[in-house]
């Protein structure tokens, strides 16, 4: 669901936790689209080029973010996932990865649009990849996936600068400015 001016989908008169979560999930989807548009503009070999970074390349970093998002989707649905690592392994095509990221972003937006404030407080018990037990509220999970994505988007931005490539500003302030209801 593309977002244009005035399409933030959040009632600015209500600033409860749920409204904030819904806005941040939309921000995440918008920023993800900017990232993938930027990566499509660089030479393919630069997107997959090994770099001295935690996940090895731009595409592998984006894949890691998607894997974690998908793991928490499974947790929220009360389903087991099949991941054994924090990346999918072999690098996916950029197009396939972007399709998966968009679908996951839309799942989060649609799911959290249906939650009430009380629903956001519901505990979700899960198991980390390393086997430890965890428990977070639905709202905490949403904040985690937004924060986790923002954190790694910074790594991607740094790697894009190494290409060199200057990508557009993707800060929350820019999103709010461009998508405010006015």
KOLLUMKOL-277939 format. One record per atom (N, C-alpha, C): atom name; chain; x, y, z negated. Coordinates in pm, 1 decimal, m for minus. Example, Ala and Ser with C-alpha at 12.3 -4.5 7.8 and 13.67 -1.06 7.14 Angstrom:
<rs>
<r N, A, <1319.0, m569.0, m780.0>>
<r CA, A, <1230.0, m450.0, m780.0>>
<r C, A, <1320.0, m330.0, m780.0>>
<r N, A, <1285.0, m225.0, m708.0>>
<r CA, A, <1367.0, m106.0, m714.0>>
<r C, A, <1290.0, 3.0, m787.0>>
</rs>
This chain:
<rs>
<r N, A, <84.5, m115.7, 0.0>>
<r CA, A, <0.0, 0.0, 0.0>>
<r C, A, <89.5, 122.6, 0.0>>
<r N, A, <101.9, 191.3, 113.7>>
<r CA, A, <185.5, 311.1, 118.3>>
<r C, A, <126.6, 421.8, 31.6>>
<r N, A, <212.9, 499.6, m25.5>>
<r CA, A, <170.3, 609.9, m110.6>>
<r C, A, <202.2, 741.4, m42.9>>
<r N, A, <104.0, 822.3, m22.9>>
<r CA, A, <124.9, 955.8, 33.1>>
<r C, A, <100.1, 1059.3, m74.7>>
<r N, A, <112.5, 1185.9, m38.8>>
<r CA, A, <84.9, 1291.7, m136.3>>
<r C, A, <m55.0, 1274.1, m194.8>>
<r N, A, <m65.7, 1288.0, m325.7>>
<r CA, A, <m193.5, 1274.4, m393.4>>
<r C, A, <m237.3, 1130.6, m412.3>>
<r N, A, <m150.3, 1034.2, m386.2>>
<r CA, A, <m187.8, 892.6, m391.1>>
<r C, A, <m120.3, 818.1, m505.0>>
<r N, A, <m84.0, 887.6, m609.9>>
<r CA, A, <m13.7, 821.7, m719.4>>
<r C, A, <m103.0, 717.6, m786.2>>
<r N, A, <m235.1, 734.9, m780.3>>
<r CA, A, <m326.8, 636.1, m833.8>>
<r C, A, <m336.3, 636.0, m984.9>>
<r N, A, <m293.2, 742.1, m1048.9>>
<r CA, A, <m295.1, 750.9, m1194.0>>
<r C, A, <m365.9, 879.3, m1233.7>>
<r N, A, <m454.0, 869.0, m1329.8>>
<r CA, A, <m527.5, 984.6, m1379.3>>
<r C, A, <m435.9, 1066.7, m1468.1>>
<r N, A, <m394.2, 1182.9, m1420.2>>
<r CA, A, <m300.9, 1267.5, m1495.5>>
<r C, A, <m363.9, 1324.8, m1622.7>>
<r N, A, <m496.9, 1321.8, m1631.8>>
<r CA, A, <m562.3, 1372.4, m1752.6>>
<r C, A, <m553.2, 1272.1, m1866.5>>
<r N, A, <m533.6, 1144.9, m1832.9>>
<r CA, A, <m515.1, 1040.0, m1932.4>>
<r C, A, <m368.5, 1001.0, m1930.1>>
<r N, A, <m304.0, 1013.3, m2041.0>>
<r CA, A, <m161.1, 981.9, m2042.4>>
<r C, A, <m130.6, 868.3, m2139.5>>
<r N, A, <m224.5, 776.8, m2153.8>>
<r CA, A, <m201.6, 662.2, m2240.9>>
<r C, A, <m94.5, 571.5, m2184.0>>
<r N, A, <m58.2, 473.6, m2263.7>>
<r CA, A, <46.3, 379.6, m2224.6>>
<r C, A, <12.5, 311.0, m2093.0>>
<r N, A, <m112.0, 267.8, m2078.3>>
<r CA, A, <m152.5, 199.2, m1955.6>>
<r C, A, <m136.4, 285.9, m1832.8>>
<r N, A, <m173.8, 411.0, m1842.8>>
<r CA, A, <m157.5, 502.1, m1729.0>>
<r C, A, <m9.9, 521.9, m1695.6>>
<r N, A, <72.6, 530.6, m1797.5>>
<r CA, A, <216.6, 546.3, m1776.1>>
<r C, A, <273.7, 422.0, m1707.8>>
<r N, A, <234.9, 304.8, m1753.6>>
<r CA, A, <282.2, 179.7, m1693.4>>
<r C, A, <240.9, 173.2, m1546.9>>
<r N, A, <114.9, 205.2, m1517.5>>
<r CA, A, <67.0, 200.1, m1379.0>>
<r C, A, <142.9, 298.6, m1290.0>>
<r N, A, <171.2, 416.5, m1341.8>>
<r CA, A, <248.3, 514.0, m1265.1>>
<r C, A, <389.7, 463.0, m1240.0>>
<r N, A, <452.8, 407.0, m1341.4>>
<r CA, A, <590.1, 358.1, m1325.7>>
<r C, A, <598.0, 241.6, m1227.6>>
<r N, A, <499.3, 155.2, m1225.0>>
<r CA, A, <498.8, 45.9, m1127.2>>
<r C, A, <485.0, 99.7, m984.4>>
<r N, A, <407.5, 205.6, m967.2>>
<r CA, A, <396.6, 268.2, m835.3>>
<r C, A, <528.4, 336.8, m796.8>>
<r N, A, <591.0, 399.0, m894.3>>
<r CA, A, <722.4, 459.5, m870.7>>
<r C, A, <822.5, 353.7, m825.6>>
<r N, A, <822.4, 240.5, m892.7>>
<r CA, A, <913.2, 130.8, m857.6>>
<r C, A, <891.4, 85.8, m713.7>>
<r N, A, <766.8, 68.9, m673.2>>
<r CA, A, <736.1, 25.8, m535.8>>
<r C, A, <782.9, 129.5, m434.5>>
<r N, A, <760.0, 255.6, m464.0>>
<r CA, A, <802.8, 365.5, m375.8>>
<r C, A, <955.6, 366.9, m362.2>>
<r N, A, <1024.3, 357.6, m475.1>>
<r CA, A, <1171.0, 359.2, m472.8>>
<r C, A, <1225.8, 236.2, m400.6>>
<r N, A, <1162.5, 121.2, m418.6>>
<r CA, A, <1206.5, 0.6, m347.3>>
<r C, A, <1196.4, 21.1, m196.6>>
<r N, A, <1087.1, 80.8, m150.7>>
<r CA, A, <1073.7, 106.1, m6.8>>
<r C, A, <1184.0, 198.8, 43.9>>
<r N, A, <1220.5, 299.3, m35.8>>
<r CA, A, <1331.0, 388.6, 3.3>>
<r C, A, <1462.7, 311.5, 13.3>>
<r N, A, <1487.3, 224.6, m81.8>>
<r CA, A, <1611.2, 146.4, m82.6>>
<r C, A, <1618.8, 59.1, 41.9>>
<r N, A, <1512.2, m14.4, 70.5>>
<r CA, A, <1515.5, m103.6, 186.7>>
<r C, A, <1526.3, m25.3, 317.0>>
<r N, A, <1462.6, 91.4, 324.9>>
<r CA, A, <1476.7, 175.1, 444.9>>
<r C, A, <1622.0, 217.6, 461.8>>
<r N, A, <1687.5, 252.8, 352.9>>
<r CA, A, <1827.4, 294.5, 359.6>>
<r C, A, <1916.9, 178.3, 402.2>>
<r N, A, <1894.8, 61.0, 344.6>>
<r CA, A, <1979.9, m53.6, 376.8>>
<r C, A, <1959.9, m96.0, 522.7>>
<r N, A, <1839.4, m80.4, 575.4>>
<r CA, A, <1816.2, m111.5, 717.2>>
<r C, A, <1893.9, m18.3, 810.2>>
<r N, A, <1930.7, 100.0, 762.6>>
<r CA, A, <2002.0, 197.1, 846.0>>
<r C, A, <2152.6, 174.3, 852.2>>
<r N, A, <2206.0, 94.9, 763.1>>
<r CA, A, <2350.2, 69.7, 766.5>>
<r C, A, <2376.9, m55.5, 850.4>>
<r N, A, <2498.5, m74.0, 896.3>>
<r CA, A, <2529.4, m196.6, 970.1>>
<r C, A, <2502.2, m320.8, 883.4>>
<r N, A, <2448.0, m424.4, 944.8>>
<r CA, A, <2412.2, m546.6, 872.5>>
<r C, A, <2529.3, m601.8, 793.0>>
<r N, A, <2649.0, m599.4, 853.2>>
<r CA, A, <2764.4, m655.3, 781.8>>
<r C, A, <2793.7, m578.8, 653.0>>
<r N, A, <2760.4, m449.3, 648.9>>
<r CA, A, <2780.8, m371.0, 526.1>>
<r C, A, <2681.9, m412.9, 417.4>>
<r N, A, <2562.1, m451.0, 457.0>>
<r CA, A, <2460.3, m491.6, 359.6>>
<r C, A, <2498.3, m622.6, 290.1>>
<r N, A, <2569.6, m708.7, 363.8>>
<r CA, A, <2608.0, m840.3, 310.0>>
<r C, A, <2755.1, m847.3, 269.2>>
<r N, A, <2827.9, m740.4, 291.7>>
<r CA, A, <2971.8, m737.6, 264.3>>
<r C, A, <3000.8, m762.3, 116.1>>
<r N, A, <3091.6, m855.7, 88.5>>
<r CA, A, <3129.5, m877.8, m52.4>>
<r C, A, <3190.8, m750.6, m111.6>>
<r N, A, <3145.5, m718.6, m231.3>>
<r CA, A, <3193.3, m598.9, m301.3>>
<r C, A, <3221.2, m635.0, m447.6>>
<r N, A, <3309.3, m559.7, m511.8>>
<r CA, A, <3340.3, m588.4, m652.6>>
<r C, A, <3228.2, m538.1, m744.5>>
<r N, A, <3117.1, m608.5, m740.6>>
<r CA, A, <3001.1, m572.8, m821.6>>
<r C, A, <2938.6, m700.8, m876.8>>
<r N, A, <2856.7, m690.1, m973.2>>
<r CA, A, <2804.4, m806.3, m1045.2>>
<r C, A, <2745.4, m913.4, m954.1>>
<r N, A, <2665.5, m874.7, m855.7>>
<r CA, A, <2599.0, m974.6, m771.9>>
<r C, A, <2659.3, m986.0, m632.4>>
<r N, A, <2772.0, m920.3, m607.5>>
<r CA, A, <2852.2, m946.7, m489.1>>
<r C, A, <2824.6, m868.5, m363.3>>
<r N, A, <2704.3, m817.1, m345.1>>
<r CA, A, <2673.9, m739.6, m224.1>>
<r C, A, <2545.9, m660.3, m247.2>>
<r N, A, <2516.0, m573.4, m153.9>>
<r CA, A, <2392.4, m495.6, m162.3>>
<r C, A, <2271.7, m589.4, m160.5>>
<r N, A, <2267.1, m680.1, m61.9>>
<r CA, A, <2150.9, m768.4, m48.5>>
<r C, A, <2138.6, m861.9, m168.1>>
<r N, A, <2249.2, m914.1, m217.0>>
<r CA, A, <2242.1, m1004.0, m333.1>>
<r C, A, <2194.9, m928.7, m458.6>>
<r N, A, <2229.6, m802.1, m471.0>>
<r CA, A, <2181.0, m722.2, m583.9>>
<r C, A, <2030.4, m703.8, m572.8>>
<r N, A, <1982.4, m671.7, m452.8>>
<r CA, A, <1838.3, m657.1, m432.3>>
<r C, A, <1766.4, m789.9, m456.2>>
<r N, A, <1830.0, m899.5, m415.6>>
<r CA, A, <1771.9, m1031.5, m438.5>>
<r C, A, <1761.1, m1061.0, m588.0>>
<r N, A, <1863.6, m1026.8, m662.1>>
<r CA, A, <1860.6, m1047.1, m807.4>>
<r C, A, <1741.2, m974.6, m869.2>>
<r N, A, <1720.8, m850.5, m830.9>>
<r CA, A, <1608.1, m774.4, m885.7>>
<r C, A, <1477.2, m845.4, m853.6>>
<r N, A, <1463.9, m891.8, m729.2>>
<r CA, A, <1341.3, m961.7, m692.2>>
<r C, A, <1322.9, m1090.9, m772.1>>
<r N, A, <1428.4, m1166.6, m790.2>>
<r CA, A, <1417.6, m1291.9, m865.9>>
<r C, A, <1367.2, m1263.6, m1007.5>>
<r N, A, <1422.1, m1163.2, m1072.1>>
<r CA, A, <1378.1, m1130.9, m1208.4>>
<r C, A, <1233.2, m1084.7, m1208.2>>
<r N, A, <1194.9, m1000.4, m1110.4>>
<r CA, A, <1054.5, m959.8, m1098.6>>
<r C, A, <963.9, m1081.2, m1083.3>>
<r N, A, <1004.9, m1175.5, m999.2>>
<r CA, A, <923.6, m1293.9, m973.6>>
<r C, A, <916.4, m1384.8, m1096.2>>
<r N, A, <1026.6, m1397.6, m1166.9>>
<r CA, A, <1025.1, m1477.0, m1290.2>>
<r C, A, <922.4, m1419.3, m1387.4>>
<r N, A, <921.6, m1287.9, m1403.8>>
<r CA, A, <825.4, m1227.9, m1497.5>>
<r C, A, <682.6, m1233.0, m1443.8>>
<r N, A, <663.1, m1235.4, m1312.7>>
<r CA, A, <528.9, m1261.3, m1257.3>>
<r C, A, <480.2, m1398.1, m1305.2>>
<r N, A, <567.6, m1496.4, m1293.2>>
<r CA, A, <531.5, m1630.8, m1339.4>>
<r C, A, <499.3, m1631.0, m1488.9>>
<r N, A, <580.3, m1562.9, m1567.3>>
<r CA, A, <553.5, m1555.8, m1710.7>>
<r C, A, <415.8, m1493.8, m1737.0>>
<r N, A, <385.9, m1385.5, m1668.0>>
<r CA, A, <257.6, m1317.5, m1688.1>>
<r C, A, <139.1, m1405.0, m1648.3>>
<r N, A, <158.4, m1490.3, m1548.9>>
<r CA, A, <51.6, m1580.8, m1503.7>>
<r C, A, <48.1, m1710.3, m1586.0>>
<r N, A, <144.7, m1727.2, m1674.5>>
<r CA, A, <150.8, m1849.2, m1754.2>>
<r C, A, <193.8, m1969.6, m1672.8>>
<r N, A, <274.1, m1945.1, m1570.0>>
<r CA, A, <320.1, m2052.1, m1480.8>>
<r C, A, <470.9, m2071.3, m1494.5>>
<r N, A, <514.3, m2193.1, m1464.6>>
<r CA, A, <658.2, m2220.7, m1461.5>>
<r C, A, <713.0, m2172.0, m1327.9>>
<r N, A, <836.1, m2129.5, m1329.6>>
<r CA, A, <903.9, m2092.4, m1205.7>>
<r C, A, <1011.6, m2196.6, m1177.8>>
<r N, A, <1068.2, m2190.9, m1058.7>>
<r CA, A, <1168.9, m2291.5, m1021.0>>
<r C, A, <1311.0, m2236.2, m1019.4>>
<r N, A, <1330.1, m2114.2, m1066.6>>
<r CA, A, <1463.0, m2053.8, m1064.2>>
<r C, A, <1554.4, m2118.8, m1167.5>>
<r N, A, <1679.1, m2137.4, m1128.2>>
<r CA, A, <1780.0, m2187.8, m1221.2>>
<r C, A, <1893.4, m2086.9, m1238.6>>
<r N, A, <1885.3, m1978.1, m1163.9>>
<r CA, A, <1986.2, m1872.1, m1170.5>>
<r C, A, <1917.2, m1737.8, m1146.7>>
<r N, A, <1992.4, m1630.9, m1167.9>>
<r CA, A, <1936.5, m1496.2, m1155.1>>
<r C, A, <1936.9, m1443.8, m1011.4>>
<r N, A, <1975.7, m1528.1, m916.4>>
<r CA, A, <1961.2, m1497.6, m773.5>>
<r C, A, <1907.1, m1623.3, m706.9>>
<r N, A, <1858.3, m1606.9, m584.1>>
<r CA, A, <1801.2, m1720.4, m511.3>>
<r C, A, <1908.2, m1810.5, m451.8>>
<r N, A, <2033.5, m1768.8, m456.6>>
<r CA, A, <2142.9, m1848.8, m399.6>>
<r C, A, <2188.7, m1789.6, m268.4>>
<r N, A, <2157.9, m1857.0, m159.1>>
<r CA, A, <2195.2, m1806.1, m26.6>>
<r C, A, <2124.9, m1674.2, m0.1>>
<r N, A, <2197.1, m1577.6, 55.3>>
<r CA, A, <2133.4, m1448.4, 83.0>>
<r C, A, <2017.0, m1463.5, 181.5>>
<r N, A, <1907.9, m1399.2, 149.1>>
<r CA, A, <1791.1, m1397.7, 237.0>>
<r C, A, <1813.0, m1291.6, 344.2>>
<r N, A, <1731.7, m1299.4, 449.1>>
<r CA, A, <1734.5, m1190.6, 546.6>>
<r C, A, <1677.7, m1066.3, 478.1>>
<r N, A, <1723.8, m950.9, 518.8>>
<r CA, A, <1676.2, m827.0, 459.4>>
<r C, A, <1525.9, m812.0, 479.1>>
<r N, A, <1476.3, m848.8, 596.9>>
<r CA, A, <1333.8, m838.5, 626.8>>
<r C, A, <1251.4, m929.5, 535.5>>
<r N, A, <1294.7, m1054.0, 520.9>>
<r CA, A, <1223.6, m1147.8, 432.9>>
<r C, A, <1225.7, m1098.5, 289.0>>
<r N, A, <1341.0, m1052.7, 244.9>>
<r CA, A, <1352.2, m1003.9, 107.4>>
<r C, A, <1261.0, m883.8, 85.7>>
<r N, A, <1258.7, m790.7, 179.8>>
<r CA, A, <1172.5, m673.5, 164.6>>
<r C, A, <1025.5, m715.1, 160.3>>
<r N, A, <985.3, m809.2, 244.7>>
<r CA, A, <846.8, m858.7, 241.0>>
<r C, A, <813.0, m916.8, 104.6>>
<r N, A, <904.6, m993.3, 49.2>>
<r CA, A, <882.6, m1053.7, m82.8>>
<r C, A, <874.3, m946.6, m191.3>>
<r N, A, <963.5, m848.5, m183.1>>
<r CA, A, <963.7, m741.0, m282.5>>
<r C, A, <833.5, m662.3, m274.2>>
<r N, A, <790.2, m628.2, m154.5>>
<r CA, A, <663.6, m554.8, m139.1>>
<r C, A, <546.2, m633.7, m195.8>>
<r N, A, <540.6, m762.2, m165.2>>
<r CA, A, <430.8, m845.2, m216.4>>
<r C, A, <433.2, m849.8, m369.0>>
<r N, A, <551.4, m863.0, m425.4>>
<r CA, A, <563.5, m867.5, m571.1>>
<r C, A, <525.7, m733.3, m632.2>>
<r N, A, <572.1, m623.9, m572.4>>
<r CA, A, <534.7, m490.7, m621.8>>
<r C, A, <382.8, m473.3, m618.8>>
<r N, A, <320.3, m516.0, m510.3>>
<r CA, A, <174.6, m502.0, m499.9>>
<r C, A, <102.7, m590.9, m601.1>>
<r N, A, <160.2, m708.4, m629.7>>
<r CA, A, <102.0, m794.4, m732.2>>
<r C, A, <104.8, m723.5, m867.4>>
<r N, A, <218.7, m665.8, m901.7>>
<r CA, A, <227.3, m594.1, m1029.6>>
<r C, A, <127.1, m479.6, m1034.7>>
<r N, A, <121.3, m399.8, m929.7>>
<r CA, A, <29.3, m285.7, m928.4>>
<r C, A, <m115.0, m333.9, m942.4>>
<r N, A, <m154.8, m431.0, m862.2>>
<r CA, A, <m291.7, m480.9, m868.2>>
<r C, A, <m325.1, m543.7, m1002.0>>
<r N, A, <m232.7, m620.6, m1055.3>>
<r CA, A, <m256.4, m686.7, m1183.8>>
<r C, A, <m267.3, m585.3, m1296.3>>
<r N, A, <m173.5, m493.1, m1302.4>>
<r CA, A, <m174.0, m396.2, m1412.0>>
<r C, A, <m284.4, m292.4, m1396.9>>
<r N, A, <m331.8, m268.8, m1275.6>>
<r CA, A, <m448.3, m181.5, m1258.7>>
<r C, A, <m571.0, m241.7, m1327.5>>
<r N, A, <m574.8, m373.4, m1337.8>>
<r CA, A, <m688.4, m440.2, m1399.8>>
<r C, A, <m678.1, m456.0, m1550.4>>
<r N, A, <m564.3, m422.8, m1608.2>>
<r CA, A, <m546.4, m438.4, m1752.4>>
<r C, A, <m597.9, m317.4, m1828.7>>
<r N, A, <m658.4, m345.9, m1942.6>>
<r CA, A, <m695.3, m240.1, m2036.0>>
<r C, A, <m575.9, m214.0, m2128.5>>
<r N, A, <m588.1, m112.4, m2210.3>>
<r CA, A, <m482.6, m85.2, m2309.2>>
<r C, A, <m462.8, m207.4, m2399.1>>
<r N, A, <m572.0, m272.0, m2439.8>>
<r CA, A, <m560.2, m391.1, m2523.8>>
<r C, A, <m492.2, m504.9, m2449.7>>
<r N, A, <m522.8, m520.5, m2319.8>>
<r CA, A, <m458.3, m626.0, m2240.5>>
<r C, A, <m307.0, m608.4, m2237.5>>
<r N, A, <m261.5, m482.9, m2236.2>>
<r CA, A, <m117.9, m456.5, m2230.6>>
<r C, A, <m46.3, m500.0, m2357.5>>
<r N, A, <m119.8, m510.7, m2466.8>>
<r CA, A, <m60.7, m551.3, m2594.8>>
<r C, A, <m52.1, m702.1, m2609.8>>
<r N, A, <m118.8, m777.6, m2521.5>>
<r CA, A, <m119.1, m923.8, m2533.8>>
<r C, A, <22.1, m979.3, m2520.5>>
<r N, A, <55.8, m1070.3, m2606.8>>
<r CA, A, <189.2, m1131.5, m2606.2>>
<r C, A, <199.6, m1236.2, m2496.2>>
<r N, A, <316.3, m1239.6, m2433.5>>
<r CA, A, <348.4, m1341.0, m2332.9>>
<r C, A, <472.6, m1413.9, m2383.5>>
<r N, A, <455.1, m1541.7, m2411.4>>
<r CA, A, <567.5, m1624.4, m2455.9>>
<r C, A, <628.9, m1691.1, m2334.0>>
<r N, A, <761.7, m1702.6, m2332.9>>
<r CA, A, <829.8, m1756.6, m2216.1>>
<r C, A, <964.6, m1811.9, m2256.5>>
<r N, A, <1030.6, m1870.1, m2159.1>>
<r CA, A, <1165.6, m1922.5, m2181.1>>
<r C, A, <1260.5, m1852.7, m2085.1>>
<r N, A, <1370.5, m1800.2, m2139.3>>
<r CA, A, <1474.3, m1739.3, m2056.9>>
<r C, A, <1544.6, m1847.4, m1975.5>>
<r N, A, <1614.3, m1808.0, m1870.2>>
<r CA, A, <1686.3, m1904.2, m1787.4>>
<r C, A, <1785.5, m1986.7, m1868.8>>
<r N, A, <1843.9, m1927.7, m1969.9>>
<r CA, A, <1940.5, m1998.5, m2053.8>>
<r C, A, <1876.7, m2092.2, m2155.2>>
<r N, A, <1743.9, m2096.5, m2158.7>>
<r CA, A, <1673.3, m2187.6, m2247.0>>
<r C, A, <1617.3, m2125.5, m2373.9>>
<r N, A, <1661.7, m2004.0, m2409.7>>
<r CA, A, <1611.4, m1940.0, m2531.1>>
<r C, A, <1465.0, m1901.7, m2511.2>>
<r N, A, <1392.8, m1897.0, m2624.0>>
<r CA, A, <1253.7, m1856.0, m2621.3>>
<r C, A, <1244.6, m1704.5, m2629.6>>
<r N, A, <1143.9, m1649.3, m2564.2>>
<r CA, A, <1121.7, m1506.0, m2568.3>>
<r C, A, <973.4, m1475.3, m2578.7>>
<r N, A, <942.4, m1356.3, m2621.3>>
<r CA, A, <804.5, m1310.1, m2628.4>>
<r C, A, <804.8, m1159.0, m2612.5>>
<r N, A, <722.6, m1112.6, m2521.9>>
<r CA, A, <707.9, m968.5, m2498.0>>
<r C, A, <560.7, m942.1, m2469.6>>
<r N, A, <517.5, m821.1, m2494.2>>
<r CA, A, <381.2, m785.8, m2454.5>>
<r C, A, <380.3, m764.3, m2303.2>>
<r N, A, <262.1, m768.7, m2244.4>>
<r CA, A, <251.2, m742.7, m2100.4>>
<r C, A, <308.2, m604.5, m2066.9>>
<r N, A, <277.8, m506.3, m2150.6>>
<r CA, A, <329.2, m371.5, m2127.4>>
<r C, A, <480.1, m365.8, m2134.0>>
<r N, A, <538.1, m437.4, m2228.4>>
<r CA, A, <684.6, m441.9, m2238.8>>
<r C, A, <745.7, m507.7, m2115.5>>
<r N, A, <680.2, m610.1, m2062.3>>
<r CA, A, <730.2, m673.9, m1940.7>>
<r C, A, <729.3, m574.8, m1825.5>>
<r N, A, <622.4, m498.4, m1812.4>>
<r CA, A, <616.9, m398.5, m1704.4>>
<r C, A, <730.1, m297.6, m1719.5>>
<r N, A, <751.1, m249.3, m1840.2>>
<r CA, A, <860.7, m154.0, m1861.7>>
<r C, A, <995.1, m218.3, m1831.2>>
<r N, A, <1010.7, m345.6, m1865.8>>
<r CA, A, <1136.3, m414.0, m1836.2>>
<r C, A, <1160.5, m420.6, m1686.3>>
<r N, A, <1061.4, m463.5, m1607.2>>
<r CA, A, <1087.2, m478.9, m1463.6>>
<r C, A, <1114.1, m344.3, m1397.8>>
<r N, A, <1046.8, m238.2, m1443.6>>
<r CA, A, <1074.4, m104.7, m1388.7>>
<r C, A, <1216.2, m61.7, m1424.7>>
<r N, A, <1253.0, m75.6, m1550.9>>
<r CA, A, <1385.8, m34.1, m1596.0>>
<r C, A, <1495.1, m118.1, m1530.5>>
<r N, A, <1474.6, m248.2, m1523.1>>
<r CA, A, <1572.4, m338.4, m1462.2>>
<r C, A, <1596.4, m300.7, m1316.6>>
<r N, A, <1489.6, m272.5, m1244.5>>
<r CA, A, <1502.2, m233.1, m1104.2>>
<r C, A, <1576.6, m100.0, m1090.9>>
<r N, A, <1542.4, m3.9, m1175.8>>
<r CA, A, <1609.7, 126.3, m1170.2>>
<r C, A, <1758.9, 112.4, m1197.4>>
<r N, A, <1791.9, 29.8, m1294.0>>
<r CA, A, <1931.8, 6.2, m1329.6>>
<r C, A, <2008.7, m46.6, m1208.9>>
<r N, A, <1957.8, m149.1, m1145.0>>
<r CA, A, <2028.2, m209.0, m1031.9>>
<r C, A, <2019.3, m123.9, m905.3>>
<r N, A, <1916.1, m41.7, m894.5>>
<r CA, A, <1909.2, 51.0, m781.4>>
<r C, A, <2027.2, 147.5, m786.9>>
<r N, A, <2072.1, 180.0, m906.6>>
<r CA, A, <2191.4, 262.7, m920.6>>
<r C, A, <2315.1, 194.8, m864.9>>
<r N, A, <2327.8, 64.0, m887.4>>
<r CA, A, <2439.7, m11.0, m828.9>>
<r C, A, <2430.9, m9.0, m676.8>>
<r N, A, <2309.9, m29.1, m623.8>>
<r CA, A, <2291.3, m27.3, m478.2>>
<r C, A, <2328.8, 110.4, m423.5>>
<r N, A, <2288.0, 215.8, m492.1>>
<r CA, A, <2323.1, 350.8, m448.7>>
<r C, A, <2472.9, 371.3, m443.4>>
<r N, A, <2542.8, 319.3, m542.8>>
<r CA, A, <2688.5, 329.2, m543.5>>
<r C, A, <2748.7, 253.0, m425.9>>
<r N, A, <2697.5, 134.1, m398.7>>
<r CA, A, <2750.1, 56.0, m285.7>>
<r C, A, <2718.8, 124.4, m152.9>>
<r N, A, <2602.8, 189.1, m143.1>>
<r CA, A, <2571.2, 263.0, m20.0>>
<r C, A, <2668.8, 379.2, 0.0>>
<r N, A, <2708.4, 443.7, m107.6>>
<r CA, A, <2807.2, 552.1, m96.8>>
<r C, A, <2940.6, 499.5, m45.4>>
<r N, A, <2973.0, 373.3, m74.3>>
<r CA, A, <3097.9, 313.1, m28.4>>
<r C, A, <3096.5, 286.5, 122.0>>
<r N, A, <2978.8, 281.5, 184.4>>
<r CA, A, <2968.9, 244.5, 326.5>>
<r C, A, <3041.0, 345.7, 416.5>>
<r N, A, <3024.2, 469.2, 421.4>>
<r CA, A, <2946.8, 561.1, 338.7>>
<r C, A, <2808.3, 588.3, 398.8>>
<r N, A, <2711.9, 604.6, 310.1>>
<r CA, A, <2574.9, 636.5, 349.6>>
<r C, A, <2512.1, 719.0, 238.7>>
<r N, A, <2451.1, 831.1, 275.2>>
<r CA, A, <2380.4, 914.9, 178.0>>
<r C, A, <2231.9, 884.4, 188.8>>
<r N, A, <2177.2, 829.4, 83.3>>
<r CA, A, <2035.5, 794.0, 86.6>>
<r C, A, <1953.8, 899.4, 14.8>>
<r N, A, <1823.1, 900.9, 40.0>>
<r CA, A, <1739.7, 1005.8, m19.7>>
<r C, A, <1725.6, 990.9, m170.6>>
<r N, A, <1698.1, 1102.2, m234.3>>
<r CA, A, <1674.8, 1100.8, m379.1>>
<r C, A, <1558.4, 1007.5, m410.3>>
<r N, A, <1575.6, 926.1, m513.9>>
<r CA, A, <1471.3, 830.4, m550.9>>
<r C, A, <1439.7, 837.4, m699.4>>
<r N, A, <1459.6, 952.9, m756.7>>
<r CA, A, <1434.4, 972.8, m898.9>>
<r C, A, <1284.5, 983.2, m927.0>>
<r N, A, <1247.1, 953.3, m1049.0>>
<r CA, A, <1107.8, 964.8, m1090.6>>
<r C, A, <1056.3, 1106.6, m1068.0>>
<r N, A, <1139.8, 1206.2, m1092.1>>
<r CA, A, <1095.6, 1344.3, m1072.7>>
<r C, A, <1055.0, 1370.4, m927.3>>
<r N, A, <1127.3, 1313.2, m832.7>>
<r CA, A, <1094.8, 1330.2, m691.0>>
<r C, A, <963.4, 1259.0, m659.3>>
<r N, A, <946.7, 1138.0, m711.8>>
<r CA, A, <821.7, 1064.9, m692.4>>
<r C, A, <703.5, 1145.0, m744.8>>
<r N, A, <717.4, 1197.8, m865.7>>
<r CA, A, <607.1, 1274.4, m925.0>>
<r C, A, <578.7, 1401.1, m845.7>>
<r N, A, <683.6, 1467.1, m800.6>>
<r CA, A, <665.0, 1588.0, m721.1>>
<r C, A, <589.9, 1555.6, m592.2>>
<r N, A, <631.1, 1450.0, m524.8>>
<r CA, A, <576.1, 1417.9, m392.7>>
<r C, A, <442.6, 1344.1, m397.5>>
<r N, A, <407.6, 1289.9, m512.9>>
<r CA, A, <284.5, 1211.5, m522.1>>
<r C, A, <187.5, 1262.5, m626.7>>
<r N, A, <208.8, 1382.8, m670.6>>
<r CA, A, <122.3, 1441.0, m771.1>>
<r C, A, <m13.1, 1476.8, m710.9>>
<r N, A, <m114.2, 1470.5, m793.0>>
<r CA, A, <m248.3, 1508.4, m747.2>>
<r C, A, <m265.7, 1658.8, m746.5>>
<r N, A, <m169.6, 1729.5, m799.1>>
<r CA, A, <m173.3, 1875.3, m794.9>>
<r C, A, <m261.7, 1940.4, m888.7>>
</rs>
